Amino acid sequence: MARQGKLVLPVPEDEVEFATMVVSPQVPEKAVPLAEGPEIVIGAVTIRLEAGTTAERIAAIVRALAAPT
């Protein structure tokens, strides 16, 4: 759904929740370049990192994603 421009978020656990979101102009599907760096896929979410991202940085991101909420 995200590729169709629809934003799907889980139901908030508290009354107020905030999330950082970056919005960019829509790019035609065929013009999307292949990922050059590592990708972390969690369910329907893909986190694309820059080429040359250190193993320590990748591990820190994975630990943060695995932390209980």
Helices and strands as residue ranges (DSSP letters): G 2-4, G 29-31, E 39-42, E 45-48, H 55-66
